[in-house]
Amino acid sequence: MADLINLQQTEYDELQTKLTATHLAIEKGEAEIRKACQELVTDGGGFFVKDISANVLALLLQMEIIINTSILNEFCNSEQEIATFIQSIIETDVTSS
């Protein structure tokens, strides 16, 4: 088993940056999809149906609530876990000869 961890700080920073960027991209994409759906089911939006559109808008609102309360919270938690992991590695990073 190797006695050498020795990752560089730039590698840790890159991992954290990529994770945050991925989460932001997912959040942005999901919001764009919900917005497009909302526009389609409004009056004159192409898919407006009086008895259905209100239900679709309610469903989209529930999706937004779930995204904001659950998924984004999980993103934040995973970013914090990566930061904790990185700190643990830094604290135990050793070189043996």
Buried (B, 14 or more C-beta within 10 A) or exposed (E): EEEEEEEEEEEBEEBBEEBBEEBEEBBEEBEEEBEEBBEEBBEEEEEEEEEEBEEBBEEBEEBBEEBEEEBBEEBEEBBEEBBEEBEEBEEEEEEEE
